[in-house]
Amino acid sequence: MTGIILAIGILAVSTSAPIVHWAEPAPPLLVAAVRTTLAALVLLAVSARDLGSILRLSPREKIAVAISGLLLAAHFAVWIASLYYTSTAASVALVATQPVFAGLFAWIFLGEGIARREAVGIAIAGVGCAFLAGGDFLAPGKGALLGDGLALAGAVTAAGYFTVGRRLRTSLPLGAYLAAVNLIAAVILVTAAALADTPVRGFARDDYLAMAMSALVPSLVGHSLLNWTVRRIPVHLVGLAILGEPIGASALTWLFFHEVPPSHAVVGGLVILVGIALGFTRLGNSPARSGVESEP
């Protein structure tokens, strides 16, 4: 039963990139703002009883919550934008390097060492990124290369978000934490969209439906199920299963939008996933440092 729920969770998070394609031509900033706003509203309602715990945090912890929300906003803004420039296969493979940056941040900011296995994984993933970006550099036009950079920025901001959140979750219930950071992210993204004069009206009904689905399916259904399974099976198994998300996202985009991924994106993406699997999943029962929530 747990395995079935895990598979459903992976399928749900794999819909994130295809749903963004469904929302086109809605601007990426609008998609990000709607996604975080709807997710925040649902999470606030579900976690209403635990929200008082936020007020009991120390001033330093409250600042950390704010920084975490800022990083989450930046993650959605740049990663969703990347899907408008590069292929789904390239975008989801590059954003999957989040465990690499999480390991580096833990080493730099938390004083945690990098194991030899992780160093090997970082090196392999780096080769995959270089191969993927090199193929996009040689492709006609440089829009894909911009998308690659935005996807990598999405991985960096996600890693920062998880690094900040690791210490907060010991003193703050998960539901309250997610509600708070999604609310902060929503305020930032809505403000940014307003300042950028991002159009809100004039899109098809399906575009608005897609924006709503981006909050419901990958965020609320997918990551809720992943958090449920991680309490019942070893976290390293969940982390390994999450590596199926880029494959699932590329397959769904090919099936529904007929987007055939470039061969260099497929090869580079597979190399990246091999590096992450070797370096950041555990053979034993110890938890993977990168966590399981690839995207809240």
N, C-alpha and C positions, 0 to 999 in steps of 0.2 A: 504493500500500500504506500509506504513512504517513497519507494522508488517511482511509483506512478505520479505521486504528487510532485516529486523533484522534476520529473520529465515535463509535467505540465508547467511548472515554474520556469524551466529553461525555454520552453516554447513561447511562454508569455513574454519573457524579456527579449526573445529573439524578434518579436514583432515591432520593437521600438523603431528601428531604421526603416522597415517597410511602411510603417504608419506615417513617418515623416514624409516619405515620398508620396503617400496618399494625400497629405495635406498641401503639397505643392499646387499652385504657386504662392500660397500664403508665406509671408516672410519668416525666416527662421527665428527671429527675435519674438515674433508674435506666437509662434508655435511653442517656444520655450516658456513664454510668460503664461500662456493658457495652461500648459501642462503643469507647471509648478503651482499655479493658483488653485486649480481644481484638486490637485493632490493635497495641498495644504488644507483646504476646506474639509475634505474627507478625513484626513488625519486628525485635525483639530476636533472634529465631532467624535471620532472613535476613541481618542485619547483624552477626552475632556477631564476625566477623573485624575489624571496624572499631571496635568498642566501646572498645578500649584508647585510641583517640585522645581520648576524653572525659577520661580521667585526665590527659592531657598539656596540657589547656587551662589557661590562667592563672586565678587566683581570680576575676578580673573576668568572664572568659568563662563560667566555671561559674555565676556568679550570673545572667548573661544567659540561660543555658540554663534555669535555674530560673524566671526571670521569663517566658520564652517558654512554658514548660509551664503556668504559672499562667494566662497569657492564653488559651492553647488550651483549658484547662478551662473558663474563664469563657465563651469563645465557644460551646462546645457546650452548656453549661448554659442560656444565655439564648436561643440561636437555636432549639434543639429545643423549649424551652418556648414560644417564640413561635408555633409551629405548632399549639399547643393552644388558642390564642386568636384568631388571625386567619387569613385565607385563605392557602392555599399561594402563590397568585399574589402577594399582598402581602408575605408573609414572604421569599420567595426574591428578589423584586425589591429589597426594602430591604436585605437582607444583601449583595446584589450591589454596593451602594455602597462596598464595602470599598476599591476603588482610590481613591475620593475621599478617604477618611480616611487611606489610606496616603500619598497625595500631600501631605496636610496635615501628617502626622507627619514625613515626610521633610523638609519645609520647616522645621518647628519644631525638630526634634531633630537632624537630620543636616545642616542648613544648605543643603539643596538648594532651588533656586528653583522657583517655579511658573510654567510657561509660560502665555502668553495662551490657548493652546488648552485647557490644563487648567483654567484659570479659567472659561472658557466652559462646559466640560463640567461643572464643579462647580455652576455656576449653573443649568444645564438640569436636572441631576439633583436639585438642591434644589427646583426647581419641581415635578418629578414626585413627590418625597416629600411636599411640602405638599399637592398634589392628592390623593394617596392617603390621607394621614392625615386630611385634611378630610372626605373621603367616609366614612371610618370613624367620625369624630367625630359625623357626622349620622346614622349607622346606629343602629338600636335597640340599647341597651346599650352599654357602653364597653369590653367585653372585647377587641374588635378593635383599639381604640386602644392598649390595653396590649400586645397582641401586636406591633403596629407598633413600639412603643418597645423591646421585647425584641429584635426583629429588627435594629433600628438599633444596639442595644448589641452584637449579634453581629457587625455590620460593624465597629464600632469596635475590639472586642477582636481580631478577625481581623487588622485593619490593624496593630494594635500587635504582634501575634505575628509578622507578616511583617517589620515594621520592625526588631524585635530580631534576627530570624533572618538578615537580609541580611548582616550583618557576620560572624556566626558561621559561615556556610557556606563562607567562604573558608579557614577553619582546621579545619573539621570535615566529614567526608564526609556527604552528604545522608542516607544510610540511617541512620547512627549518630545524626545530629541528630534525625531524625523518631522514631527508636526512643526516644531519651532524653526528648523533650518529650511524646510520647504516654504514656510511663511515668509521668512527673511528673503529667500531667493526670489519668491514671487514678487515681493515689494520692489526689490532691486530691478528685476526684469521688466515689470510693468512700468516703472519709472524710466528705465532706459528706452523702452519702446515709445513712450510718450515723448521723451526728449528727441528721439530720432525721427519723430513724425511717422512712425510705422503705421501703415494703413490697417484699419481694423475691419472696415466694412467692404462690401463689394465682392466677396469670395463666394464660391458655390457652397450649397448646404453640406455637401460631402466634405469640403475642406474643414468646416467647423466641427463636423462629426469626427473627423480624423484627429483634430486637436484634442477633443475630449477623450477619444479612445487612447491617445498617447499617455494620458494620466491614469485612465482606468486599467488598461491591460498590462503594459510593462511595469509601471510604477507600483500600482496598488495590488494587482493580482500577482504579478510575477515575483516581486521582491517580498511580498508578504509570505508567499509559499516558500521561497528560499529561506527566509528567516525561520519558518516553521520547521523545515527539514533539518536545518543546521543544529537544532536542539535535539534531534533524534538520531542522526548519523554523524560520523566524523566529519569535521569541517573541511578536511583536505579532499574528501570525496565530493563534497558540494562544490568546492573550488575547482576541482578537475572537471566536473560536469558543466560548469559555467563556461568553460572553453568551447563548448559546443554552440554558444550563442553566435559567434561570428559565422559559423557554418550555417546555422539555422536562419540567420538574418539574410545571408546571401542567397540561400535557397528560396526563401519566401519572396525576396525581391525579384529573383529570376522568374518564379512561378507566376506572380501577379502583375509584374511590371515589365517582364521580358528584358530585364537588364542582365546582359551576359558579362560577368566580371572579366577584366583583362587577364591574360595568362600570367603576367608578372605579379598582379595583385594576388592571384591564387597561390602562386609559389611563395611569394614573400610572406603572405598571411599564414601559410602553413608552417613556414620556418619560425615565424614569431610565436605561434601557438606551441610548437615543439619546445622552444626555449622557455616559455612560461611554464609549461607542463613539467619540464625537467627541473627547473630552478625553484619553482614556487608552490609545488604540491608536495606533501609529505608522504613518505612510504608508511610511516607509522601512524599513531593516533594523535600526534601533536598538531595543534591548529596551524594553519597556514597564516603567515604574518599579514598577508594582504587582505584577509577577511573574505567574506563571501558576497557582499553586496556590491556587485560590479557597478551598479547604478541605482540610486535611490528612486 
